[in-house]
């Protein structure tokens, strides 16, 4: 069996289409979504429908909780309607499955809540935009038994293994899992993979020129992070945003547009390439 794990789509239909196309070419048996289906981008209704149609297991993310419970998110709530809101409300926050004696623990961010962040890429001597940070990796495990934790939330993928009571990042996009060990795997983000850069000693977050998801192959017990080129698609997303900003039904997002523009320039585009043609 091959299982694809996707996370943090954030209503980005362009990116989700790209990932689902890639998944369709890999003989995937099942798709699991680890949450944050909605918020930020412009297609909550369409993205939610695709997730419902294609994913056999769906975990609730913090943004899904916000849409389900907070009327401030009017655009998304109006788009998905009462049925969509009830669907989000009823999503589980954790899920366990055992495959080939390997216990997989699935949650959006951690087993305690939907907000706290565990990111070993930014724990030591690096700033974080997140306030609630889990620094002890043991808090990510439900018990002391061998298991694999699979999460999203941070928009940055990693594969980590517990060795001699220490967490070690695997500098490889693929790992063979041993059912006697512990692992934490972050599948990254479908909608917007984060790229942190140090600009004059101040970290700021741009978007990467790729997006990610993860495949677990039960035939050989491997987990592999899949990176999909995103530069050209992000340009399409940018112009789609700009086209729709004059629509009264679409939330105006100048700060978000600026972040996408800065990311495209960082990827090598010139500002003249980002002028909307009439």
Order of alpha helices (4+ residues) and beta strands (2+ residues): beta-alpha-beta-alpha-beta-alpha-alpha-beta-beta-beta-beta-beta-beta-beta-beta-beta-beta-beta-alpha-alpha
